[in-house]
Amino acid sequence: MAESYSQKVTKMEASRPRARPDRYWKYSHTPVGLSRLLQEREVRGNARVINAACQGHGSLVRRLQCEAVLDGHKGCVNTLQWNENGKLLASGSDDHKVIIWSYDQHKKQQVIESGHHLNIFAVCFVPGTDDHVLASGAMDNDVRIHYAPFREDSSKVFRVHGDRVKDIGSSWAVPKVFWTAAEDGLVYQFDLRALPKTRGQCETPDASGVLINLGKDRNGRVLRGMGMTTHPIRWIQRKLMYDRRMLRVQQHISAARSAGATSPVEVFAPPHLHLDTFCDNKAQRFHDKSHGTSIQFSSDGTEILANYHNDHIYLFKVGSEETVVFNKDNKSEPHIQPMAWLNGAHMDEPELPLDLHLEGVEMLHEQGKEAFAENQYTRALKSLNLACGARGVVEMTATQRKELHHDCARAYLERLWNADSYLAAVHCKKALELDPNDREVELTYIMALNAGKRQPQAKWQARRYKEKYPDHEADVLPFFNGTVSANRGGRTSHRTFQLSLSSDEDDSSDSDVEISHDNQVDDSDNDFPGDDDGFWEGNLVNSTLVNCDVIRRYIGYCNVQTDIKEAAFFGKNDAYIIAGSDDGRALVWDKATGELVNAIEADADIVNCVQPHPFDACLATSGIENVIRLWSPTSGKENTPTDSELDDILTKNQSQMNDIAVSFEGAMHNMVRLVFQSGVDHEAIQECATS
């Protein structure tokens, strides 16, 4: 019997070599107890793999408690960096000092007077120097290199950037070289063997100079460099990813700028932020503010983790090349490009489908509907997404699957956190594929488009709805009399659109729908195509298609008040995700399920830095306080908040993020930037800048 399409794909993919051995993958995804892992290490001698699984084991993550407080700075600690063997920890602060700490002794080993005049944002042990050379970057736009024995007069200063230096990257495979990313949109390469002059001119070709020009956004503004990471295995690769073999160092900054943007290998963006060509202008401007604040490769280099200012944390698959499928005659079949709206469609579903049959799936669906009736939308979505991702969903009838997707869409619309309107539209599209003539689903779809500020597309669908269901024209009448509102955070609930009642109740700048001329719907055109797939478009970035297919998102933190907030993989097997938050906690998620599993109170105000130890089950955190805290699984019992407490933390953080975004619209952050970048005398210690 001829093989099915899915069978052929499965067999082909199973034959691919893995960057991570299969046994390693098993320990990353199977809930094996610690005692069982230690027993297997003793019997099988598989120390490297099992040690990695133990480092990020769930029972240890739930027992983290403060092991040590490193007190030495006199200002906010903005950056942390472990050395390669994990014996040293470097920190940079608003007090302009870099401190090297001994991990074993929990004491200061060296205090470096950096020479910076403003807050330090990045530090790095330069590889290949036996930790005798450190680099730092700061708000004063300077890059400084510090040489042992770290006297003040042994540092070198380089003024090669035109704006704040936000991150420094390096790779163990490239000794004596590091890269700096700054808000002037340039990534600069430093080679200790041929350093540039202070103004960015180097006498030796192809050594130090501008490596990457990030270019400009769709509005002509310079793309700021906020974070960078290097591939752990293939170090040649760097949210924009570049192949270093294809890059040419520009010794002169002016020449690098005039040469235009550097072409990346791959570009990543969440779908609701990028597929917005047919969103109104206000929505596009809001999306442009949701920039990334940190990125990191997984330990095997196959995934990228990115957290976003005023949004969630997203996981992407690296290398989204087309899958080649061969038929029985060994001829390649044409690749079918998936619809754009399918990007990130499964981001809230677990990585491994639940092994449930029809009865179990129906039970989850009922639990979701009960939670929805109690206005517990997050709990409802948890059950509904588990049902959508269960194996037994294929046993459901088409009508049952349609209802499941429609209930998901309704729950997302009621909650309406970031990306929820997009996912509501996705589930409506899935439901309409099963039954294209369900009027209730079509109306919910229009609501989802309206909530996502996709006004031209919503209006197009409303016209189509009016033609198709003339007896229900009143359902979409607000689109034609100008009273439909698209306020951020406004909820389109219970089958009615939110209406703008008066100018006193709704500020005109929020309620006016601004749509560019190119994106408007031609009201005179009554010929409707079969679908609206053409509306789901996004712009190319530096002539490169954007990978919007989010594998998973992690919800629960608040990332509004600073733009140096980090997210990281925890453990060598990347089993958990950890990130700082504006509520003073370091939050921990299960990577495979996206479930929030722990919340560590790590700062009195805001947690910015989270740096897992390269080998031990230890975490370093810092934030607005002047101290660094080390967290280890030394508690005698699990000390995590209860499930209800975690749900409460999650909900409060999302509410705070939405409220701040609506209230300030970025004005306060711009004000803070002006305050901390003005003035001539910088001798006094600067307070923590929130942007």
VOTOR-602792 format. One record per residue (C-alpha): residue in three letters; residue number from 1; y negated, x, z negated. Coordinates in steps of 0.5 Angstrom, whole numbers. Each point is the difference from the previous one (the first is absolute). Layout:
N
> resn/resi/y/x/z
> ALA/NUM/Y/X/Z
...
This chain:
691
> resn/resi/y/x/z
> MET/1/0/0/0
> ALA/2/-7/3/2
> GLU/3/-4/2/-6
> SER/4/-6/-4/-2
> TYR/5/-7/3/0
> SER/6/-1/1/-7
> GLN/7/7/3/-1
> LYS/8/-2/5/5
> VAL/9/-6/2/-3
> THR/10/3/1/-7
> LYS/11/5/5/3
> MET/12/-5/4/4
> GLU/13/-4/0/-7
> ALA/14/6/2/-4
> SER/15/1/6/4
> ARG/16/-7/3/-1
> PRO/17/0/6/-5
> ARG/18/-4/-1/-6
> ALA/19/-5/4/-3
> ARG/20/3/-2/-7
> PRO/21/8/1/-1
> ASP/22/3/-7/0
> ARG/23/2/1/-8
> TYR/24/-7/2/-1
> TRP/25/-2/-7/3
> LYS/26/5/-3/-4
> TYR/27/-2/2/-7
> SER/28/-7/-2/2
> HIS/29/2/-7/1
> THR/30/6/-2/-4
> PRO/31/-2/-1/-8
> VAL/32/5/5/-2
> GLY/33/-1/1/-8
> LEU/34/-2/7/-3
> SER/35/7/1/-3
> ARG/36/3/-1/6
> LEU/37/-4/5/4
> LEU/38/1/5/-5
> GLN/39/7/-1/0
> GLU/40/0/1/8
> ARG/41/-4/6/0
> GLU/42/5/3/-5
> VAL/43/6/-2/4
> ARG/44/-2/1/7
> GLY/45/-5/5/-1
> ASN/46/-5/-3/4
> ALA/47/-6/2/-4
> ARG/48/-6/0/5
> VAL/49/1/-7/2
> ILE/50/2/-3/-7
> ASN/51/-6/4/-3
> ALA/52/-5/-3/5
> ALA/53/3/-7/-2
> CYS/54/-1/1/-7
> GLN/55/-7/2/0
> GLY/56/-2/-6/3
> HIS/57/5/-5/-4
> GLY/58/-2/-7/-2
> SER/59/2/1/-7
> LEU/60/-5/6/-1
> VAL/61/-5/-3/4
> ARG/62/0/-5/-5
> ARG/63/0/5/-6
> LEU/64/-6/4/2
> GLN/65/-5/1/-6
> CYS/66/-6/5/-1
> GLU/67/3/7/-2
> ALA/68/-6/4/0
> VAL/69/-8/-1/1
> LEU/70/-3/6/3
> ASP/71/-7/0/-2
> GLY/72/-5/6/3
> HIS/73/-5/-4/5
> LYS/74/-6/-3/-2
> GLY/75/-1/-5/6
> CYS/76/5/-4/4
> VAL/77/6/3/3
> ASN/78/0/-2/7
> THR/79/6/4/3
> LEU/80/7/3/-3
> GLN/81/4/5/4
> TRP/82/7/3/-2
> ASN/83/2/7/3
> GLU/84/6/0/4
> ASN/85/5/2/-6
> GLY/86/-3/-5/-5
> LYS/87/-2/5/-5
> LEU/88/-7/-1/1
> LEU/89/-5/-6/1
> ALA/90/-7/1/2
> SER/91/-6/-5/-1
> GLY/92/-7/-1/2
> SER/93/-5/-4/-3
> ASP/94/-7/-2/0
> ASP/95/-2/6/-5
> HIS/96/1/4/6
> LYS/97/5/4/-3
> VAL/98/8/1/3
> ILE/99/5/1/-6
> ILE/100/7/3/1
> TRP/101/5/-3/-5
> SER/102/6/2/-2
> TYR/103/6/-5/1
> ASP/104/4/3/-6
> GLN/105/-5/1/-5
> HIS/106/-5/-6/2
> LYS/107/-5/5/-1
> LYS/108/-6/3/4
> GLN/109/2/6/4
> GLN/110/-6/1/4
> VAL/111/-7/-3/0
> ILE/112/-4/2/6
> GLU/113/-7/-1/1
> SER/114/0/-3/7
> GLY/115/-7/1/2
> HIS/116/-1/-7/3
> HIS/117/-6/-4/-2
> LEU/118/3/-7/0
> ASN/119/6/-3/-1
> ILE/120/7/3/2
> PHE/121/4/-5/4
> ALA/122/6/5/2
> VAL/123/4/6/-2
> CYS/124/6/4/3
> PHE/125/4/6/-1
> VAL/126/0/3/7
> PRO/127/7/2/2
> GLY/128/3/7/1
> THR/129/-5/3/-6
> ASP/130/5/-1/-6
> ASP/131/-5/-5/-3
> HIS/132/-6/6/0
> VAL/133/-4/-4/5
> LEU/134/-3/-7/-1
> ALA/135/-5/-4/4
> SER/136/-4/-6/-2
> GLY/137/-5/-5/4
> ALA/138/-5/-4/-3
> MET/139/-6/-5/0
> ASP/140/-5/6/2
> ASN/141/4/0/7
> ASP/142/2/7/-2
> VAL/143/7/3/0
> ARG/144/1/6/-4
> ILE/145/6/5/-1
> HIS/146/2/3/-7
> TYR/147/4/6/0
> ALA/148/3/3/-6
> PRO/149/-2/2/-6
> PHE/150/-4/-6/2
> ARG/151/-7/3/-2
> GLU/152/-6/-4/2
> ASP/153/-2/6/4
> SER/154/7/0/4
> SER/155/-1/-7/3
> LYS/156/-2/-1/7
> VAL/157/-5/-5/3
> PHE/158/1/-4/7
> ARG/159/-5/-5/2
> VAL/160/4/-2/6
> HIS/161/-1/-8/-1
> GLY/162/-6/-5/0
> ASP/163/3/-5/-5
> ARG/164/4/0/-6
> VAL/165/7/3/0
> LYS/166/5/-5/-2
> ASP/167/7/4/0
> ILE/168/3/6/2
> GLY/169/7/1/3
> SER/170/5/6/1
> SER/171/7/1/1
> TRP/172/6/4/-2
> ALA/173/1/2/7
> VAL/174/-6/3/2
> PRO/175/-2/5/-5
> LYS/176/-8/2/-2
> VAL/177/-2/-6/4
> PHE/178/-3/-6/-3
> TRP/179/-4/-6/3
> THR/180/-6/-4/-2
> ALA/181/-2/-7/1
> ALA/182/-7/-3/-1
> GLU/183/-4/-6/2
> ASP/184/-4/3/5
> GLY/185/7/-1/4
> LEU/186/2/7/1
> VAL/187/7/3/-2
> TYR/188/-2/8/-1
> GLN/189/6/5/0
> PHE/190/-1/6/-4
> ASP/191/4/6/1
> LEU/192/0/5/-6
> ARG/193/1/6/5
> ALA/194/-6/-2/4
> LEU/195/-5/-4/-4
> PRO/196/-6/-3/4
> LYS/197/-7/2/-2
> THR/198/-4/-5/-4
> ARG/199/-2/-4/5
> GLY/200/6/-1/4
> GLN/201/0/5/5
> CYS/202/6/5/0
> GLU/203/1/7/4
> THR/204/8/-1/1
> PRO/205/2/-5/5
> ASP/206/5/-6/-2
> ALA/207/0/2/-8
> SER/208/-6/-4/-4
> GLY/209/-4/-6/3
> VAL/210/0/-7/2
> LEU/211/7/-3/1
> ILE/212/-1/-7/0
> ASN/213/-6/-5/2
> LEU/214/2/-7/-2
> GLY/215/-5/-3/4
> LYS/216/-4/-6/-1
> ASP/217/2/-8/-1
> ARG/218/-1/-6/4
> ASN/219/-7/0/-2
> GLY/220/-2/7/1
> ARG/221/0/3/-7
> VAL/222/3/6/-2
> LEU/223/7/-1/-2
> ARG/224/0/3/-7
> GLY/225/6/5/-2
> MET/226/2/-3/-7
> GLY/227/7/3/-1
> MET/228/6/4/4
> THR/229/7/2/-1
> THR/230/5/5/4
> HIS/231/7/-2/2
> PRO/232/5/3/-5
> ILE/233/5/2/5
> ARG/234/-4/1/7
> TRP/235/-6/2/-3
> ILE/236/-4/0/7
> GLN/237/-1/-8/-1
> ARG/238/-6/-3/-4
> LYS/239/-5/-16/-2
> LEU/240/-2/5/6
> MET/241/6/5/1
> TYR/242/-1/6/4
> ASP/243/5/5/3
> ARG/244/-3/7/-2
> ARG/245/3/3/6
> MET/246/-4/-4/5
> LEU/247/-7/2/-4
> ARG/248/-5/5/2
> VAL/249/-4/3/-5
> GLN/250/-8/0/1
> GLN/251/-4/5/-3
> HIS/252/-6/-3/1
> ILE/253/-2/-7/-3
> SER/254/-5/-2/5
> ALA/255/6/1/5
> ALA/256/5/-4/-4
> ARG/257/-5/-6/0
> SER/258/-2/0/7
> ALA/259/8/1/2
> GLY/260/1/-7/-3
> ALA/261/5/-3/-4
> THR/262/7/3/0
> SER/263/6/-4/2
> PRO/264/5/-1/-5
> VAL/265/7/-1/1
> GLU/266/1/-7/-4
> VAL/267/-5/-4/-3
> PHE/268/1/-5/-6
> ALA/269/-3/-6/-3
> PRO/270/2/-7/-3
> PRO/271/0/-5/5
> HIS/272/-5/-5/-3
> LEU/273/-5/6/0
> HIS/274/1/2/7
> LEU/275/2/-6/4
> ASP/276/-7/-3/0
> THR/277/-3/0/7
> PHE/278/0/-7/-1
> CYS/279/-3/-1/-7
> ASP/280/-7/-1/-1
> ASN/281/-5/6/-1
> LYS/282/-1/-1/-7
> ALA/283/8/0/-1
> GLN/284/0/6/4
> ARG/285/-5/4/-4
> PHE/286/3/-2/-7
> HIS/287/7/3/3
> ASP/288/-4/6/2
> LYS/289/-2/1/-7
> SER/290/8/0/-2
> HIS/291/1/8/1
> GLY/292/6/4/-3
> THR/293/-1/4/-6
> SER/294/6/4/0
> ILE/295/6/1/4
> GLN/296/7/3/-1
> PHE/297/6/2/4
> SER/298/7/-2/-3
> SER/299/5/6/-2
> ASP/300/3/0/7
> GLY/301/-6/-2/4
> THR/302/2/-6/3
> GLU/303/-5/-5/-4
> ILE/304/-7/0/-1
> LEU/305/-3/-3/-7
> ALA/306/-8/-2/1
> ASN/307/-4/-3/-5
> TYR/308/-6/-4/2
> HIS/309/-7/-1/-4
> ASN/310/-1/-8/-1
> ASP/311/8/-1/2
> HIS/312/7/2/-1
> ILE/313/5/5/1
> TYR/314/3/1/6
> LEU/315/7/3/3
> PHE/316/1/2/7
> LYS/317/5/3/4
> VAL/318/-1/7/3
> GLY/319/2/1/8
> SER/320/0/-8/2
> GLU/321/3/3/7
> GLU/322/3/-6/4
> THR/323/8/-1/-1
> VAL/324/4/2/6
> VAL/325/6/-5/1
> PHE/326/5/1/5
> ASN/327/5/-5/3
> LYS/328/7/1/2
> ASP/329/-2/3/6
> ASN/330/-4/6/-4
> LYS/331/-6/-3/4
> SER/332/-6/-1/-5
> GLU/333/-3/-7/-1
> PRO/334/-7/-1/1
> HIS/335/-4/0/-7
> ILE/336/-3/-6/-2
> GLN/337/-6/0/-3
> PRO/338/-1/-4/-7
> MET/339/-5/-5/-1
> ALA/340/-6/3/-4
> TRP/341/0/-5/-5
> LEU/342/7/2/-2
> ASN/343/-3/7/-3
> GLY/344/1/0/-7
> ALA/345/4/-7/0
> HIS/346/5/3/-5
> MET/347/-5/4/-5
> ASP/348/1/-5/-6
> GLU/349/8/0/1
> PRO/350/5/5/-4
> GLU/351/2/6/4
> LEU/352/7/-2/-1
> PRO/353/2/-8/2
> LEU/354/3/-3/-6
> ASP/355/7/-2/1
> LEU/356/0/-7/-1
> HIS/357/3/-6/4
> LEU/358/-3/-6/2
> GLU/359/0/-3/-7
> GLY/360/-3/5/-3
> VAL/361/-6/0/5
> GLU/362/-1/-7/-1
> MET/363/0/1/-7
> LEU/364/-6/5/1
> HIS/365/-3/-4/4
> GLU/366/0/-6/-5
> GLN/367/-3/5/-5
> GLY/368/-5/2/4
> LYS/369/-2/-8/1
> GLU/370/0/-1/-7
> ALA/371/-5/6/-2
> PHE/372/-4/-2/6
> ALA/373/-1/-7/-3
> GLU/374/-2/3/-7
> ASN/375/-5/4/4
> GLN/376/4/7/-2
> TYR/377/-1/2/7
> THR/378/2/8/-1
> ARG/379/6/-3/-3
> ALA/380/1/-4/6
> LEU/381/-1/5/5
> LYS/382/5/5/-4
> SER/383/6/-6/1
> LEU/384/-2/-2/7
> ASN/385/-1/7/2
> LEU/386/7/2/-3
> ALA/387/3/-6/4
> CYS/388/-3/2/6
> GLY/389/3/7/0
> ALA/390/7/-2/-3
> ARG/391/6/1/5
> GLY/392/2/-8/-1
> VAL/393/-7/-2/3
> VAL/394/4/0/7
> GLU/395/5/-5/-3
> MET/396/-6/-5/0
> THR/397/-2/-5/5
> ALA/398/-6/1/4
> THR/399/-3/-6/-3
> GLN/400/1/3/-7
> ARG/401/-3/7/2
> LYS/402/-6/-3/3
> GLU/403/-1/-3/-7
> LEU/404/1/6/-3
> HIS/405/-5/4/4
> HIS/406/-5/-6/-1
> ASP/407/1/0/-7
> CYS/408/-2/8/0
> ALA/409/-6/-2/4
> ARG/410/-3/-5/-5
> ALA/411/2/4/-6
> TYR/412/-4/6/4
> LEU/413/-6/-4/1
> GLU/414/-1/-3/-7
> ARG/415/1/7/-3
> LEU/416/-5/3/6
> TRP/417/0/8/-3
> ASN/418/-1/5/5
> ALA/419/5/-1/7
> ASP/420/2/-6/-3
> SER/421/-3/-4/6
> TYR/422/3/5/5
> LEU/423/7/-1/-3
> ALA/424/-1/-8/-1
> ALA/425/-2/0/8
> VAL/426/7/4/1
> HIS/427/4/-5/-3
> CYS/428/-3/-5/3
> LYS/429/1/3/7
> LYS/430/8/1/-2
> ALA/431/0/-7/-2
> LEU/432/-3/-2/7
> GLU/433/5/4/3
> LEU/434/5/-4/-3
> ASP/435/-3/-7/1
> PRO/436/-7/1/5
> ASN/437/-1/-8/-1
> ASP/438/-1/0/-8
> ARG/439/-7/-3/-1
> GLU/440/0/2/-7
> VAL/441/2/7/1
> GLU/442/-6/1/6
> LEU/443/-5/-3/-5
> THR/444/2/5/-5
> TYR/445/0/6/5
> ILE/446/-8/-2/2
> MET/447/-1/0/-8
> ALA/448/3/7/0
> LEU/449/-4/2/6
> ASN/450/-7/-3/-3
> ALA/451/2/4/-7
> GLY/452/1/6/4
> LYS/453/-7/-1/3
> ARG/454/3/0/7
> GLN/455/-5/-5/2
> PRO/456/1/0/8
> GLN/457/8/0/-1
> ALA/458/-1/-6/-5
> LYS/459/-5/-3/4
> TRP/460/5/1/7
> GLN/461/6/-3/-4
> ALA/462/-4/-6/-3
> ARG/463/-2/-2/7
> ARG/464/7/1/2
> TYR/465/2/-5/-6
> LYS/466/-5/-5/2
> GLU/467/3/0/7
> LYS/468/7/-1/-3
> TYR/469/-1/-5/-5
> PRO/470/-6/-4/1
> ASP/471/1/-5/-5
> HIS/472/-1/6/-5
> GLU/473/-6/2/2
> ALA/474/-3/0/-6
> ASP/475/4/5/-3
> VAL/476/-4/5/4
> LEU/477/-7/-3/1
> PRO/478/-3/5/-5
> PHE/479/1/5/6
> PHE/480/-4/-4/5
> ASN/481/-6/-2/-5
> GLY/482/-2/7/-3
> THR/483/2/-2/-7
> VAL/484/7/5/-1
> SER/485/-1/5/-4
> ALA/486/3/7/0
> ASN/487/-2/3/-7
> ARG/488/4/5/-3
> GLY/489/4/-2/-6
> GLY/490/-1/-7/2
> ARG/491/6/-4/0
> THR/492/2/-5/6
> SER/493/5/-4/-5
> HIS/494/4/-7/1
> ARG/495/-1/-1/7
> THR/496/-8/0/0
> PHE/497/-5/5/3
> GLN/498/-5/3/-5
> LEU/499/-7/-3/2
> SER/500/-7/3/-1
> LEU/501/-3/-5/-4
> SER/502/-7/3/0
> SER/503/-4/6/0
> ASP/504/-1/0/-7
> GLU/505/8/0/-2
> ASP/506/1/5/6
> ASP/507/-4/6/2
> SER/508/-1/0/7
> SER/509/2/8/1
> ASP/510/7/-2/-3
> SER/511/1/-7/4
> ASP/512/-3/2/7
> VAL/513/5/2/5
> GLU/514/-2/5/4
> ILE/515/4/1/6
> SER/516/-1/5/6
> HIS/517/-2/-2/7
> ASP/518/7/3/2
> ASN/519/4/-3/-5
> GLN/520/-2/-8/1
> VAL/521/4/-5/2
> ASP/522/-2/-4/7
> ASP/523/0/-7/-2
> SER/524/-1/-2/7
> ASP/525/7/3/1
> ASN/526/6/-6/-1
> ASP/527/5/4/3
> PHE/528/4/2/-6
> PRO/529/6/6/0
> GLY/530/6/-1/-3
> ASP/531/-2/4/-6
> ASP/532/-6/4/-3
> ASP/533/4/7/0
> GLY/534/-6/3/4
> PHE/535/-5/-1/-6
> TRP/536/4/5/-5
> GLU/537/-3/6/3
> GLY/538/-3/7/-3
> ASN/539/-4/5/3
> LEU/540/3/7/2
> VAL/541/-2/6/-5
> ASN/542/-2/6/4
> SER/543/5/-3/6
> THR/544/6/-1/-5
> LEU/545/3/-6/-1
> VAL/546/0/-2/-8
> ASN/547/7/-1/-4
> CYS/548/-2/-6/-4
> ASP/549/8/-1/-1
> VAL/550/-1/0/-8
> ILE/551/7/1/-3
> ARG/552/-2/-2/-7
> ARG/553/-6/-1/-4
> TYR/554/-1/1/-8
> ILE/555/-5/-5/-3
> GLY/556/-3/0/-7
> TYR/557/-5/5/-1
> CYS/558/-7/0/1
> ASN/559/-4/5/4
> VAL/560/-7/-1/1
> GLN/561/-4/4/-5
> THR/562/2/7/3
> ASP/563/2/3/6
> ILE/564/4/5/-2
> LYS/565/6/-4/-3
> GLU/566/7/3/2
> ALA/567/7/-3/1
> ALA/568/6/4/0
> PHE/569/7/0/1
> PHE/570/4/1/-7
> GLY/571/6/4/0
> LYS/572/3/4/5
> ASN/573/4/-6/3
> ASP/574/-6/-4/0
> ALA/575/3/-6/-3
> TYR/576/-7/-2/-3
> ILE/577/-7/0/1
> ILE/578/-6/1/-5
> ALA/579/-7/0/1
> GLY/580/-7/0/-4
> SER/581/-4/-7/-1
> ASP/582/-7/-2/-3
> ASP/583/3/-3/-6
> GLY/584/2/7/-3
> ARG/585/7/-1/2
> ALA/586/5/4/4
> LEU/587/5/-5/3
> VAL/588/7/1/3
> TRP/589/4/-4/5
> ASP/590/7/0/2
> LYS/591/-1/3/7
> ALA/592/6/-4/3
> THR/593/-2/-7/-2
> GLY/594/-8/1/-1
> GLU/595/1/-3/-7
> LEU/596/-5/2/-6
> VAL/597/5/3/-5
> ASN/598/-5/4/-5
> ALA/599/-7/1/-2
> ILE/600/-2/6/-4
> GLU/601/-7/0/-4
> ALA/602/-2/6/2
> ASP/603/-8/0/0
> ALA/604/-5/-3/-4
> ASP/605/-4/-2/6
> ILE/606/3/1/7
> VAL/607/6/4/3
> ASN/608/-1/4/6
> CYS/609/5/6/0
> VAL/610/8/-1/0
> GLN/611/3/7/1
> PRO/612/8/0/-1
> HIS/613/3/6/-2
> PRO/614/4/3/6
> PHE/615/6/1/-4
> ASP/616/0/-3/-7
> ALA/617/0/-8/-1
> CYS/618/-8/1/-3
> LEU/619/-6/-3/3
> ALA/620/-7/3/-1
> THR/621/-6/-5/0
> SER/622/-8/1/-1
> GLY/623/-6/-5/1
> ILE/624/-6/-1/-3
> GLU/625/1/3/-6
> ASN/626/0/8/-1
> VAL/627/7/1/-1
> ILE/628/7/0/3
> ARG/629/6/-3/-2
> LEU/630/7/2/1
> TRP/631/5/-6/0
> SER/632/8/1/-1
> PRO/633/6/-4/-1
> THR/634/0/2/-8
> SER/635/0/-7/-2
> GLY/636/6/-2/-4
> LYS/637/0/-7/3
> GLU/638/-3/-4/6
> ASN/639/-8/-1/-1
> THR/640/-2/-3/6
> PRO/641/-4/-7/0
> THR/642/4/-6/0
> ASP/643/1/-4/7
> SER/644/-6/-5/-2
> GLU/645/-4/6/-2
> LEU/646/1/3/6
> ASP/647/-2/-6/4
> ASP/648/-6/-1/-4
> ILE/649/-2/7/2
> LEU/650/1/-1/7
> THR/651/-4/-6/0
> LYS/652/-6/2/-4
> ASN/653/0/6/5
> GLN/654/0/-4/6
> SER/655/-5/-5/-3
> GLN/656/-5/6/-2
> MET/657/1/4/7
> ASN/658/-2/-7/4
> ASP/659/-6/-1/-5
> ILE/660/-3/7/1
> ALA/661/1/0/7
> VAL/662/-4/-7/1
> SER/663/-5/2/-5
> PHE/664/-2/7/2
> GLU/665/2/0/7
> GLY/666/-1/8/-1
> ALA/667/-7/0/-2
> MET/668/1/2/-7
> HIS/669/4/6/3
> ASN/670/-5/2/5
> MET/671/-5/0/-6
> VAL/672/4/5/-4
> ARG/673/1/4/6
> LEU/674/-7/1/1
> VAL/675/-1/1/-8
> PHE/676/5/6/0
> GLN/677/-2/3/6
> SER/678/-8/0/-1
> GLY/679/-4/5/-4
> VAL/680/0/8/0
> ASP/681/2/2/-7
> HIS/682/7/-1/-1
> GLU/683/1/4/-6
> ALA/684/2/-5/-5
> ILE/685/7/-3/1
> GLN/686/0/-6/5
> GLU/687/3/-6/-3
> CYS/688/6/-3/4
> ALA/689/-2/-3/7
> THR/690/4/-6/2
> SER/691/-1/1/7
